[in-house]
Amino acid sequence: MKLEKRIELCDSMTPLESEIASYILNNKDAVTKLKIQELADILFISKSAIHRFVKKIGFNGFNDLKVSIAKENADLLENNSYINVNYPFQAKDNPRQIAFKLLELYEKAIKDTFEYVDLDQIKAVSQLIDSADVIDVYTHAHNSNIAENFQDKMLTIGRSVNCPSSFYNQRLTVLASDQKHVAIILSYSGKATFILPIVKKLYEKGVKVIQIGKAGSNYYSQYVTYHLSISDSENNRDRMSQFSSHIAMQYIMDVLYGCIYNVRRKKNTKYIYDSIDYMDDRPKD
C-alpha cells in the first residue's frame, strides 16, 4: 500500500503525528537519506515520536519506511506512462490503442487492489464463509454480474449462494437470516442507499457482514465485521464506465473464491472431479 494511502486510512493521528506525516510526504527524497535522529532534529521532536508514527501507519521501523518510499519512487520512474482510469482512451484511438490502454488500466487496478490485500483478514473471511450454512450477497447494478459469477464458482464446489437482486427480495432475505448466514456487501463507493438498512438489520440478527469496496468506504463499521478494500482510483460519477472498479471487484472476489476453495481443497477437488461426467455430457474423444 502506498504511503499516502497508509496515512489517509489512519484516522487516529495526533497533531504531532500529522505534522510528521506532512513533512515526510512533502520531502520524500530527502527523508530516504536521513537518519531517524536527523529527522527528529529537523522537526524538533523525539525519536520515539517518529517510532510511534511509523508503527501506527504499519511499518516495522523507520528504515522500513525509507525502503518503501524508495521503492515507490523507483516504481514511478519505471512506469512513466499515465492512464486515466475514468476516461482511459480518446476519440482518436484505434482499436489496438484502446485494447492496450484497457490492458494497462486492468493491470493497474489489479496491482492497486493487491496492495490492499490483508492476508490475515482474507484468511479469516474465507474461513467464515466456508463455515456458514447460508451465503448471501447483496449488491445492485453492474456488481450483480460479479455476484452471480461468484455464485457460479461456488456452485462448482457444491455451495449455494443467494444473490437477491430486487429491493423486495433483498429485504426478505435479510428478514429470513439468522446466525447461520454470512452476508457479503458489494459496493465500490460504500454509499449505495441499499446498504444501511440491510447492515443494521443483519447486525440486529447477529449475522456477520463482509463489505467489499474502495479503500475508505466502510461508512458503517459498527455493523460490518470485515471490510476488504479494492483500488480506489476511479471517480464515483465522472467516468466513461466502471472499468477499474469492475476489474478490481472481480479480482478480489476471485481471490476470495480461491482462498475458500483451499480451505477444503481435497474435498472441493473431489467434488469437481466427481461432477465432470454429469456436467459435461459431450461425447468423449
MIDOSE-1310 file (N, C-alpha, C; in nm, 2 decimals, decimal comma, always signed):
residues 285
mkle	+0,08/-0,12/+0,00/+0,00/+0,00/+0,00/+0,09/+0,13/+0,00; +0,05/+0,22/-0,08/+0,13/+0,34/-0,09/+0,13/+0,42/+0,04; +0,23/+0,50/+0,06/+0,25/+0,58/+0,18/+0,13/+0,67/+0,20; +0,09/+0,74/+0,10/-0,03/+0,83/+0,11/-0,15/+0,76/+0,16
krie	-0,18/+0,64/+0,11/-0,29/+0,57/+0,15/-0,28/+0,52/+0,29; -0,17/+0,48/+0,33/-0,15/+0,44/+0,47/-0,18/+0,55/+0,57; -0,14/+0,67/+0,53/-0,16/+0,79/+0,62/-0,31/+0,83/+0,61; -0,37/+0,82/+0,49/-0,51/+0,86/+0,47/-0,60/+0,77/+0,55
lcds	-0,57/+0,64/+0,56/-0,66/+0,55/+0,62/-0,63/+0,54/+0,77; -0,53/+0,61/+0,82/-0,51/+0,62/+0,97/-0,59/+0,73/+1,03; -0,69/+0,70/+1,10/-0,79/+0,80/+1,15/-0,76/+0,84/+1,29; -0,65/+0,80/+1,35/-0,63/+0,83/+1,49/-0,50/+0,91/+1,52
mtpl	-0,46/+0,99/+1,42/-0,33/+1,06/+1,43/-0,34/+1,18/+1,53; -0,24/+1,21/+1,61/-0,23/+1,32/+1,69/-0,18/+1,44/+1,60; -0,20/+1,56/+1,65/-0,15/+1,68/+1,57/+0,00/+1,67/+1,54; +0,08/+1,61/+1,63/+0,22/+1,60/+1,61/+0,25/+1,49/+1,50
esei	+0,17/+1,38/+1,50/+0,19/+1,28/+1,40/+0,15/+1,33/+1,26; +0,05/+1,42/+1,26/+0,00/+1,48/+1,13/+0,11/+1,57/+1,08; +0,19/+1,64/+1,17/+0,30/+1,72/+1,13/+0,41/+1,63/+1,07; +0,44/+1,52/+1,13/+0,54/+1,43/+1,08/+0,50/+1,38/+0,94
asyi	+0,38/+1,34/+0,93/+0,32/+1,29/+0,80/+0,34/+1,39/+0,69; +0,30/+1,51/+0,72/+0,31/+1,62/+0,62/+0,45/+1,64/+0,58; +0,55/+1,65/+0,67/+0,69/+1,67/+0,63/+0,74/+1,56/+0,54; +0,71/+1,43/+0,58/+0,76/+1,32/+0,51/+0,70/+1,32/+0,36
lnnk	+0,57/+1,34/+0,35/+0,50/+1,34/+0,22/+0,56/+1,45/+0,13; +0,60/+1,56/+0,19/+0,65/+1,68/+0,11/+0,80/+1,67/+0,09; +0,87/+1,58/+0,15/+1,01/+1,57/+0,14/+1,06/+1,42/+0,13; +0,99/+1,35/+0,04/+1,02/+1,20/+0,03/+1,16/+1,18/+0,00
davt	+1,22/+1,24/-0,10/+1,36/+1,21/-0,15/+1,45/+1,24/-0,03; +1,43/+1,35/+0,04/+1,52/+1,39/+0,14/+1,52/+1,29/+0,26; +1,39/+1,25/+0,29/+1,37/+1,16/+0,40/+1,45/+1,02/+0,38; +1,46/+0,98/+0,26/+1,53/+0,85/+0,23/+1,67/+0,86/+0,27
klki	+1,73/+0,98/+0,27/+1,87/+1,00/+0,30/+1,90/+1,03/+0,45; +1,79/+1,05/+0,53/+1,81/+1,09/+0,67/+1,82/+0,97/+0,76; +1,89/+0,99/+0,87/+1,88/+0,90/+0,98/+1,76/+0,95/+1,07; +1,71/+0,86/+1,16/+1,60/+0,90/+1,24/+1,63/+1,01/+1,33
qela	+1,75/+1,02/+1,38/+1,79/+1,13/+1,47/+1,79/+1,26/+1,39; +1,83/+1,26/+1,27/+1,84/+1,38/+1,18/+1,70/+1,43/+1,15; +1,60/+1,34/+1,13/+1,46/+1,38/+1,11/+1,41/+1,44/+1,24; +1,44/+1,38/+1,35/+1,39/+1,43/+1,48/+1,44/+1,57/+1,50
dilf	+1,57/+1,59/+1,47/+1,63/+1,73/+1,49/+1,56/+1,83/+1,40; +1,53/+1,79/+1,28/+1,46/+1,88/+1,18/+1,33/+1,93/+1,23; +1,25/+1,83/+1,29/+1,12/+1,85/+1,33/+1,11/+1,90/+1,48; +1,22/+1,90/+1,55/+1,23/+1,93/+1,69/+1,14/+1,84/+1,78
isks	+1,15/+1,71/+1,75/+1,08/+1,62/+1,82/+1,17/+1,50/+1,87; +1,12/+1,41/+1,94/+1,19/+1,29/+1,99/+1,19/+1,18/+1,89; +1,29/+1,09/+1,89/+1,30/+0,98/+1,81/+1,18/+0,88/+1,84; +1,14/+0,88/+1,96/+1,02/+0,79/+2,00/+0,90/+0,83/+1,93
aihr	+0,88/+0,97/+1,91/+0,76/+1,02/+1,84/+0,75/+0,97/+1,70; +0,87/+0,96/+1,63/+0,88/+0,91/+1,50/+0,85/+0,76/+1,49; +0,91/+0,69/+1,59/+0,88/+0,55/+1,60/+0,73/+0,52/+1,61; +0,67/+0,59/+1,70/+0,52/+0,57/+1,72/+0,45/+0,60/+1,59
fvkk	+0,48/+0,70/+1,52/+0,41/+0,74/+1,40/+0,43/+0,63/+1,29; +0,56/+0,58/+1,28/+0,59/+0,48/+1,18/+0,51/+0,35/+1,21; +0,51/+0,31/+1,34/+0,43/+0,19/+1,37/+0,28/+0,21/+1,35; +0,23/+0,33/+1,37/+0,09/+0,35/+1,36/+0,04/+0,33/+1,21
igfn	+0,13/+0,37/+1,12/+0,09/+0,36/+0,98/+0,14/+0,22/+0,92; +0,18/+0,13/+1,00/+0,20/-0,01/+0,96/+0,34/-0,05/+0,92; +0,44/+0,03/+0,95/+0,58/-0,01/+0,92/+0,65/-0,07/+1,05; +0,75/-0,15/+1,03/+0,82/-0,21/+1,14/+0,92/-0,11/+1,20
gfnd	+0,97/-0,02/+1,12/+1,06/+0,08/+1,18/+1,09/+0,19/+1,07; +1,17/+0,28/+1,11/+1,20/+0,40/+1,02/+1,27/+0,35/+0,89; +1,36/+0,26/+0,90/+1,43/+0,21/+0,78/+1,33/+0,14/+0,69; +1,23/+0,07/+0,74/+1,13/+0,01/+0,66/+1,05/+0,11/+0,59
lkvs	+1,02/+0,22/+0,65/+0,95/+0,34/+0,59/+1,04/+0,39/+0,47; +1,17/+0,41/+0,49/+1,25/+0,46/+0,39/+1,26/+0,37/+0,27; +1,27/+0,24/+0,29/+1,27/+0,14/+0,19/+1,15/+0,15/+0,10; +1,03/+0,17/+0,17/+0,90/+0,17/+0,10/+0,90/+0,30/+0,01
iake	+0,95/+0,41/+0,06/+0,95/+0,54/-0,01/+1,04/+0,52/-0,14; +1,16/+0,46/-0,12/+1,25/+0,44/-0,23/+1,19/+0,36/-0,34; +1,12/+0,25/-0,29/+1,05/+0,16/-0,39/+0,94/+0,23/-0,47; +0,86/+0,32/-0,40/+0,76/+0,39/-0,47/+0,82/+0,49/-0,57
nadl	+0,93/+0,55/-0,54/+1,00/+0,64/-0,63/+1,05/+0,57/-0,75; +1,10/+0,45/-0,73/+1,16/+0,37/-0,84/+1,04/+0,32/-0,93; +0,93/+0,29/-0,87/+0,81/+0,24/-0,95/+0,76/+0,36/-1,04; +0,77/+0,48/-0,98/+0,72/+0,59/-1,06/+0,81/+0,62/-1,18
lenn	+0,94/+0,60/-1,16/+1,03/+0,62/-1,27/+1,02/+0,52/-1,38; +0,99/+0,39/-1,33/+0,98/+0,28/-1,43/+0,85/+0,29/-1,51; +0,74/+0,33/-1,44/+0,61/+0,33/-1,51/+0,58/+0,48/-1,54; +0,64/+0,53/-1,64/+0,62/+0,67/-1,67/+0,50/+0,70/-1,76
syin	+0,42/+0,59/-1,80/+0,30/+0,61/-1,88/+0,18/+0,64/-1,78; +0,10/+0,73/-1,83/-0,02/+0,77/-1,75/-0,14/+0,72/-1,81; -0,23/+0,66/-1,73/-0,36/+0,61/-1,77/-0,47/+0,67/-1,69; -0,56/+0,74/-1,76/-0,67/+0,80/-1,69/-0,78/+0,69/-1,67
vnyp	-0,80/+0,65/-1,55/-0,89/+0,54/-1,52/-1,03/+0,57/-1,55; -1,07/+0,70/-1,55/-1,21/+0,74/-1,57/-1,24/+0,76/-1,72; -1,14/+0,80/-1,80/-1,15/+0,81/-1,95/-1,02/+0,75/-2,01; -1,01/+0,62/-2,01/-0,88/+0,56/-2,05/-0,84/+0,57/-2,20
fqak	-0,94/+0,60/-2,28/-0,90/+0,61/-2,42/-0,97/+0,74/-2,48; -0,91/+0,78/-2,60/-0,96/+0,91/-2,66/-1,03/+0,87/-2,79; -1,10/+0,97/-2,85/-1,17/+0,96/-2,97/-1,08/+0,92/-3,09; -0,96/+0,96/-3,09/-0,86/+0,94/-3,20/-0,80/+0,80/-3,19
dnpr	-0,82/+0,73/-3,08/-0,75/+0,60/-3,06/-0,81/+0,49/-3,15; -0,73/+0,41/-3,21/-0,77/+0,30/-3,29/-0,80/+0,18/-3,20; -0,85/+0,07/-3,26/-0,88/-0,05/-3,17/-0,76/-0,10/-3,10; -0,65/-0,10/-3,16/-0,53/-0,16/-3,09/-0,49/-0,07/-2,97
qiaf	-0,50/+0,06/-2,99/-0,47/+0,16/-2,88/-0,57/+0,14/-2,77; -0,69/+0,13/-2,80/-0,80/+0,11/-2,70/-0,77/-0,02/-2,62; -0,74/-0,13/-2,69/-0,71/-0,26/-2,63/-0,59/-0,25/-2,53; -0,48/-0,18/-2,58/-0,36/-0,16/-2,50/-0,39/-0,08/-2,37
klle	-0,46/+0,03/-2,39/-0,49/+0,12/-2,27/-0,58/+0,05/-2,17; -0,67/-0,03/-2,22/-0,75/-0,11/-2,12/-0,67/-0,22/-2,05; -0,57/-0,27/-2,12/-0,48/-0,37/-2,06/-0,40/-0,30/-1,95; -0,35/-0,18/-1,98/-0,28/-0,11/-1,87/-0,37/-0,07/-1,76
lyek	-0,49/-0,03/-1,79/-0,58/+0,00/-1,68/-0,61/-0,12/-1,59; -0,64/-0,23/-1,65/-0,67/-0,36/-1,58/-0,55/-0,40/-1,49; -0,43/-0,39/-1,55/-0,31/-0,42/-1,47/-0,30/-0,33/-1,35; -0,32/-0,20/-1,37/-0,31/-0,10/-1,26/-0,41/-0,13/-1,15
aikd	-0,54/-0,16/-1,19/-0,65/-0,18/-1,09/-0,61/-0,31/-1,01; -0,56/-0,41/-1,07/-0,53/-0,54/-1,00/-0,41/-0,52/-0,91; -0,31/-0,45/-0,96/-0,19/-0,42/-0,87/-0,23/-0,34/-0,75; -0,31/-0,23/-0,78/-0,35/-0,14/-0,67/-0,43/-0,22/-0,56
tfey	-0,52/-0,31/-0,61/-0,60/-0,39/-0,52/-0,52/-0,49/-0,44; -0,42/-0,55/-0,51/-0,33/-0,64/-0,44/-0,26/-0,57/-0,33; -0,22/-0,45/-0,34/-0,15/-0,37/-0,23/-0,24/-0,36/-0,11; -0,37/-0,37/-0,13/-0,47/-0,36/-0,01/-0,50/-0,49/+0,05
vdld	-0,45/-0,60/-0,01/-0,49/-0,73/+0,04/-0,43/-0,75/+0,18; -0,51/-0,78/+0,28/-0,46/-0,81/+0,41/-0,48/-0,96/+0,43; -0,36/-1,03/+0,43/-0,36/-1,18/+0,42/-0,44/-1,24/+0,54; -0,42/-1,18/+0,66/-0,49/-1,24/+0,78/-0,64/-1,22/+0,77
qika	-0,68/-1,11/+0,71/-0,82/-1,08/+0,70/-0,89/-1,17/+0,59; -0,82/-1,18/+0,48/-0,87/-1,27/+0,37/-0,88/-1,41/+0,43; -0,79/-1,46/+0,50/-0,79/-1,59/+0,56/-0,91/-1,61/+0,65; -0,93/-1,51/+0,74/-1,05/-1,51/+0,83/-1,18/-1,51/+0,76
vsql	-1,19/-1,42/+0,66/-1,31/-1,41/+0,58/-1,34/-1,54/+0,51; -1,24/-1,60/+0,45/-1,26/-1,73/+0,38/-1,31/-1,84/+0,47; -1,25/-1,85/+0,59/-1,30/-1,95/+0,68/-1,44/-1,92/+0,73; -1,47/-1,79/+0,75/-1,61/-1,76/+0,79/-1,71/-1,80/+0,68
idsa	-1,68/-1,77/+0,56/-1,77/-1,81/+0,45/-1,78/-1,96/+0,44; -1,67/-2,03/+0,45/-1,67/-2,17/+0,44/-1,75/-2,24/+0,55; -1,75/-2,18/+0,67/-1,82/-2,24/+0,78/-1,97/-2,20/+0,78; -2,01/-2,11/+0,70/-2,15/-2,06/+0,71/-2,25/-2,16/+0,64
dvid	-2,37/-2,18/+0,69/-2,47/-2,26/+0,63/-2,53/-2,20/+0,50; -2,54/-2,06/+0,51/-2,60/-1,99/+0,40/-2,52/-1,86/+0,37; -2,50/-1,84/+0,24/-2,41/-1,73/+0,20/-2,50/-1,64/+0,11; -2,52/-1,51/+0,15/-2,60/-1,41/+0,08/-2,51/-1,30/+0,03
vyth	-2,53/-1,26/-0,09/-2,45/-1,15/-0,15/-2,55/-1,04/-0,18; -2,53/-0,92/-0,13/-2,62/-0,81/-0,15/-2,54/-0,70/-0,23; -2,60/-0,66/-0,35/-2,54/-0,56/-0,43/-2,65/-0,51/-0,53; -2,61/-0,43/-0,63/-2,70/-0,39/-0,73/-2,63/-0,34/-0,85
ahns	-2,70/-0,31/-0,96/-2,64/-0,26/-1,08/-2,54/-0,36/-1,14; -2,42/-0,30/-1,19/-2,33/-0,38/-1,26/-2,26/-0,48/-1,17; -2,25/-0,46/-1,04/-2,19/-0,55/-0,95/-2,27/-0,68/-0,93; -2,39/-0,68/-0,98/-2,47/-0,80/-0,98/-2,41/-0,91/-1,07
niae	-2,34/-0,87/-1,17/-2,27/-0,97/-1,26/-2,16/-1,04/-1,18; -2,09/-0,96/-1,10/-1,98/-1,01/-1,03/-2,03/-1,11/-0,92; -2,14/-1,07/-0,86/-2,20/-1,15/-0,75/-2,25/-1,29/-0,81; -2,31/-1,28/-0,93/-2,36/-1,41/-1,00/-2,24/-1,49/-1,05
nfqd	-2,13/-1,43/-1,08/-2,01/-1,50/-1,12/-1,95/-1,58/-1,00; -1,95/-1,51/-0,89/-1,91/-1,58/-0,76/-2,01/-1,69/-0,73; -2,13/-1,67/-0,75/-2,24/-1,77/-0,72/-2,21/-1,89/-0,81; -2,18/-1,88/-0,94/-2,14/-1,99/-1,03/-2,02/-2,06/-0,98
kmlt	-1,92/-1,99/-0,94/-1,79/-2,06/-0,90/-1,82/-2,14/-0,77; -1,90/-2,09/-0,68/-1,92/-2,16/-0,56/-2,01/-2,28/-0,58; -2,10/-2,28/-0,68/-2,18/-2,39/-0,72/-2,09/-2,51/-0,77; -1,98/-2,48/-0,83/-1,89/-2,58/-0,89/-1,83/-2,66/-0,77
igrs	-1,83/-2,61/-0,65/-1,78/-2,69/-0,54/-1,90/-2,73/-0,44; -2,02/-2,72/-0,49/-2,14/-2,77/-0,42/-2,19/-2,67/-0,32; -2,15/-2,54/-0,33/-2,20/-2,44/-0,23/-2,30/-2,35/-0,30; -2,42/-2,33/-0,24/-2,52/-2,24/-0,29/-2,50/-2,10/-0,24
vncp	-2,51/-2,00/-0,32/-2,50/-1,86/-0,28/-2,63/-1,79/-0,33; -2,69/-1,71/-0,24/-2,81/-1,63/-0,28/-2,76/-1,50/-0,32; -2,82/-1,45/-0,43/-2,79/-1,32/-0,49/-2,92/-1,24/-0,51; -3,00/-1,21/-0,40/-3,12/-1,14/-0,42/-3,10/-1,00/-0,49
ssfy	-3,17/-0,98/-0,60/-3,14/-0,86/-0,68/-3,24/-0,74/-0,65; -3,36/-0,77/-0,63/-3,46/-0,66/-0,61/-3,46/-0,61/-0,47; -3,50/-0,49/-0,45/-3,52/-0,43/-0,32/-3,60/-0,52/-0,23; -3,71/-0,57/-0,29/-3,80/-0,65/-0,21/-3,74/-0,78/-0,17
nqrl	-3,67/-0,85/-0,26/-3,61/-0,98/-0,23/-3,49/-0,96/-0,13; -3,42/-0,85/-0,15/-3,31/-0,83/-0,05/-3,36/-0,82/+0,09; -3,46/-0,74/+0,11/-3,52/-0,72/+0,24/-3,58/-0,85/+0,30; -3,64/-0,92/+0,21/-3,70/-1,05/+0,26/-3,59/-1,15/+0,30
tvla	-3,48/-1,15/+0,23/-3,36/-1,23/+0,26/-3,30/-1,19/+0,39; -3,29/-1,06/+0,42/-3,24/-1,01/+0,55/-3,33/-1,06/+0,66; -3,46/-1,05/+0,64/-3,56/-1,09/+0,75/-3,55/-1,24/+0,78; -3,52/-1,32/+0,67/-3,51/-1,46/+0,69/-3,37/-1,51/+0,74
sdqk	-3,28/-1,42/+0,76/-3,14/-1,45/+0,80/-3,13/-1,48/+0,95; -3,04/-1,56/+0,99/-3,00/-1,58/+1,13/-2,85/-1,60/+1,14; -2,80/-1,64/+1,25/-2,66/-1,65/+1,27/-2,59/-1,76/+1,19; -2,67/-1,84/+1,12/-2,61/-1,94/+1,03/-2,58/-1,88/+0,90
hvai	-2,62/-1,76/+0,87/-2,59/-1,69/+0,75/-2,47/-1,61/+0,76; -2,40/-1,58/+0,65/-2,30/-1,48/+0,64/-2,34/-1,39/+0,52; -2,32/-1,26/+0,53/-2,36/-1,17/+0,43/-2,24/-1,10/+0,37; -2,24/-1,08/+0,23/-2,14/-1,01/+0,16/-2,20/-0,89/+0,09
ilsy	-2,15/-0,77/+0,12/-2,20/-0,65/+0,06/-2,10/-0,60/-0,05; -2,14/-0,59/-0,17/-2,05/-0,53/-0,28/-2,10/-0,39/-0,31; -2,01/-0,29/-0,29/-2,04/-0,16/-0,33/-1,91/-0,08/-0,34; -1,87/-0,03/-0,46/-1,74/+0,04/-0,47/-1,74/+0,16/-0,38
sgka	-1,84/+0,24/-0,38/-1,84/+0,37/-0,31/-1,87/+0,35/-0,16; -1,94/+0,24/-0,13/-1,99/+0,22/+0,01/-2,11/+0,31/+0,04; -2,15/+0,39/-0,05/-2,26/+0,49/-0,03/-2,39/+0,45/-0,08; -2,40/+0,34/-0,15/-2,53/+0,29/-0,21/-2,64/+0,29/-0,10
tfil	-2,76/+0,34/-0,13/-2,86/+0,36/-0,03/-2,92/+0,23/+0,02; -2,90/+0,12/-0,05/-2,95/-0,01/+0,00/-2,87/-0,06/+0,12; -2,75/-0,01/+0,14/-2,66/-0,07/+0,24/-2,70/-0,05/+0,38; -2,73/+0,07/+0,43/-2,75/+0,10/+0,57/-2,87/+0,02/+0,63
pivk	-2,99/+0,02/+0,57/-3,10/-0,06/+0,63/-3,07/-0,21/+0,63; -2,99/-0,26/+0,54/-2,96/-0,40/+0,54/-2,86/-0,44/+0,65; -2,75/-0,36/+0,66/-2,64/-0,40/+0,76/-2,69/-0,37/+0,90; -2,78/-0,28/+0,92/-2,84/-0,26/+1,05/-2,92/-0,37/+1,10
klye	-3,01/-0,42/+1,01/-3,10/-0,53/+1,04/-3,01/-0,66/+1,06; -2,92/-0,68/+0,97/-2,83/-0,80/+0,98/-2,75/-0,80/+1,12; -2,71/-0,68/+1,16/-2,64/-0,67/+1,29/-2,73/-0,71/+1,40; -2,86/-0,66/+1,39/-2,95/-0,69/+1,50/-2,98/-0,84/+1,51
kgvk	-2,97/-0,91/+1,39/-2,99/-1,06/+1,39/-2,87/-1,14/+1,42; -2,75/-1,07/+1,44/-2,63/-1,14/+1,47/-2,56/-1,20/+1,35; -2,59/-1,15/+1,23/-2,53/-1,20/+1,11/-2,40/-1,13/+1,08; -2,29/-1,20/+1,06/-2,16/-1,14/+1,03/-2,17/-1,08/+0,88
viqi	-2,11/-0,96/+0,87/-2,12/-0,89/+0,74/-1,98/-0,86/+0,69; -1,96/-0,90/+0,56/-1,83/-0,87/+0,49/-1,86/-0,76/+0,39; -1,80/-0,65/+0,40/-1,82/-0,54/+0,30/-1,70/-0,53/+0,21; -1,72/-0,52/+0,08/-1,61/-0,50/-0,02/-1,63/-0,38/-0,10
gkag	-1,53/-0,29/-0,09/-1,54/-0,16/-0,17/-1,41/-0,09/-0,17; -1,41/+0,03/-0,22/-1,28/+0,10/-0,23/-1,23/+0,13/-0,09; -1,10/+0,16/-0,08/-1,04/+0,19/+0,05/-1,11/+0,32/+0,11; -1,14/+0,31/+0,23/-1,21/+0,42/+0,30/-1,36/+0,42/+0,28
snyy	-1,42/+0,31/+0,23/-1,56/+0,31/+0,20/-1,65/+0,24/+0,31; -1,58/+0,21/+0,42/-1,66/+0,14/+0,53/-1,72/+0,25/+0,62; -1,84/+0,30/+0,57/-1,90/+0,41/+0,65/-1,99/+0,35/+0,76; -2,01/+0,23/+0,77/-2,10/+0,17/+0,87/-2,02/+0,06/+0,95
sqyv	-1,90/+0,10/+0,99/-1,81/+0,00/+1,05/-1,87/-0,06/+1,18; -1,96/+0,00/+1,24/-2,02/-0,05/+1,37/-2,11/-0,18/+1,33; -2,14/-0,19/+1,21/-2,23/-0,31/+1,17/-2,15/-0,41/+1,08; -2,03/-0,37/+1,04/-1,96/-0,46/+0,95/-1,85/-0,53/+1,02
tyhl	-1,84/-0,67/+1,00/-1,74/-0,75/+1,07/-1,60/-0,74/+1,00; -1,60/-0,74/+0,87/-1,48/-0,73/+0,79/-1,50/-0,64/+0,67; -1,40/-0,56/+0,64/-1,40/-0,48/+0,52/-1,28/-0,51/+0,43; -1,31/-0,55/+0,31/-1,20/-0,58/+0,22/-1,19/-0,46/+0,12
sisd	-1,07/-0,40/+0,10/-1,05/-0,29/+0,02/-1,00/-0,32/-0,12; -1,05/-0,24/-0,22/-1,00/-0,26/-0,36/-0,95/-0,12/-0,40; -0,89/-0,12/-0,52/-0,84/+0,01/-0,58/-0,94/+0,12/-0,57; -0,90/+0,24/-0,53/-0,99/+0,35/-0,52/-0,96/+0,46/-0,62
senn	-0,90/+0,43/-0,73/-0,86/+0,54/-0,82/-0,97/+0,59/-0,91; -1,08/+0,52/-0,92/-1,19/+0,56/-1,01/-1,28/+0,66/-0,94; -1,33/+0,76/-1,02/-1,42/+0,86/-0,97/-1,56/+0,80/-0,97; -1,64/+0,83/-0,86/-1,77/+0,77/-0,85/-1,87/+0,81/-0,96
rdrm	-1,85/+0,93/-1,01/-1,95/+0,98/-1,11/-1,89/+1,02/-1,24; -1,78/+1,09/-1,24/-1,72/+1,14/-1,37/-1,63/+1,03/-1,43; -1,69/+0,94/-1,50/-1,62/+0,83/-1,56/-1,69/+0,78/-1,69; -1,62/+0,72/-1,78/-1,68/+0,67/-1,90/-1,76/+0,54/-1,87
sqfs	-1,70/+0,46/-1,78/-1,77/+0,34/-1,74/-1,69/+0,29/-1,62; -1,74/+0,17/-1,56/-1,68/+0,12/-1,44/-1,57/+0,02/-1,47; -1,47/+0,06/-1,56/-1,37/-0,03/-1,60/-1,28/-0,07/-1,48; -1,22/+0,03/-1,41/-1,13/+0,00/-1,30/-1,20/-0,07/-1,18
shia	-1,31/-0,01/-1,14/-1,38/-0,07/-1,02/-1,43/-0,21/-1,05; -1,48/-0,23/-1,17/-1,53/-0,37/-1,21/-1,42/-0,47/-1,20; -1,30/-0,44/-1,26/-1,20/-0,54/-1,27/-1,14/-0,56/-1,13; -1,13/-0,46/-1,05/-1,08/-0,47/-0,91/-1,18/-0,55/-0,82
mqyi	-1,31/-0,53/-0,84/-1,40/-0,61/-0,76/-1,40/-0,75/-0,80; -1,39/-0,78/-0,93/-1,39/-0,91/-0,98/-1,26/-0,98/-0,93; -1,15/-0,91/-0,93/-1,03/-0,97/-0,88/-1,04/-1,01/-0,74; -1,09/-0,93/-0,65/-1,09/-0,96/-0,51/-1,19/-1,07/-0,48
mdvl	-1,30/-1,08/-0,56/-1,39/-1,19/-0,54/-1,33/-1,32/-0,59; -1,25/-1,31/-0,69/-1,18/-1,44/-0,74/-1,08/-1,48/-0,64; -1,01/-1,38/-0,58/-0,91/-1,42/-0,47/-0,98/-1,48/-0,36; -1,10/-1,43/-0,32/-1,18/-1,48/-0,21/-1,22/-1,63/-0,24
ygci	-1,27/-1,65/-0,36/-1,31/-1,78/-0,40/-1,19/-1,88/-0,40; -1,07/-1,84/-0,44/-0,96/-1,92/-0,44/-0,92/-1,96/-0,30; -0,93/-1,87/-0,21/-0,90/-1,90/-0,07/-1,00/-1,99/+0,00; -1,13/-1,97/-0,04/-1,23/-2,06/+0,01/-1,21/-2,20/-0,04
ynvr	-1,18/-2,21/-0,17/-1,15/-2,34/-0,23/-1,04/-2,41/-0,15; -0,94/-2,34/-0,11/-0,82/-2,40/-0,05/-0,85/-2,44/+0,10; -0,96/-2,38/+0,16/-0,99/-2,42/+0,30/-1,01/-2,57/+0,30; -1,08/-2,63/+0,20/-1,11/-2,77/+0,19/-1,07/-2,82/+0,05
rkkn	-0,95/-2,80/+0,01/-0,91/-2,82/-0,12/-0,93/-2,97/-0,17; -0,90/-3,06/-0,09/-0,91/-3,20/-0,12/-1,06/-3,24/-0,15; -1,15/-3,19/-0,06/-1,29/-3,22/-0,07/-1,35/-3,15/-0,20; -1,31/-3,02/-0,22/-1,36/-2,95/-0,33/-1,31/-3,00/-0,46
tkyi	-1,19/-3,04/-0,47/-1,13/-3,10/-0,59/-1,20/-3,23/-0,62; -1,23/-3,31/-0,52/-1,30/-3,44/-0,54/-1,44/-3,41/-0,59; -1,51/-3,31/-0,54/-1,64/-3,27/-0,58/-1,65/-3,24/-0,73; -1,55/-3,16/-0,77/-1,54/-3,12/-0,91/-1,52/-3,24/-1,00
ydsi	-1,42/-3,32/-0,96/-1,39/-3,44/-1,04/-1,51/-3,54/-1,05; -1,58/-3,55/-0,94/-1,70/-3,64/-0,94/-1,81/-3,59/-1,02; -1,81/-3,46/-1,05/-1,92/-3,39/-1,12/-1,90/-3,38/-1,27; -1,78/-3,41/-1,31/-1,74/-3,38/-1,45/-1,83/-3,46/-1,55
dymd	-1,85/-3,59/-1,53/-1,93/-3,66/-1,63/-2,07/-3,62/-1,64; -2,13/-3,58/-1,52/-2,27/-3,53/-1,52/-2,28/-3,39/-1,58; -2,18/-3,30/-1,55/-2,19/-3,17/-1,60/-2,15/-3,15/-1,75; -2,06/-3,24/-1,79/-2,02/-3,23/-1,93/-2,06/-3,36/-2,01
drpk	-2,17/-3,34/-2,08/-2,23/-3,46/-2,14/-2,19/-3,47/-2,29; -2,09/-3,40/-2,33/-2,04/-3,40/-2,47/-1,97/-3,54/-2,49; -1,98/-3,59/-2,61/-1,91/-3,72/-2,65/-1,76/-3,71/-2,62; -1,71/-3,81/-2,56/-1,56/-3,81/-2,53/-1,49/-3,84/-2,66
d	-1,37/-3,78/-2,68/-1,29/-3,81/-2,79/-1,24/-3,95/-2,80
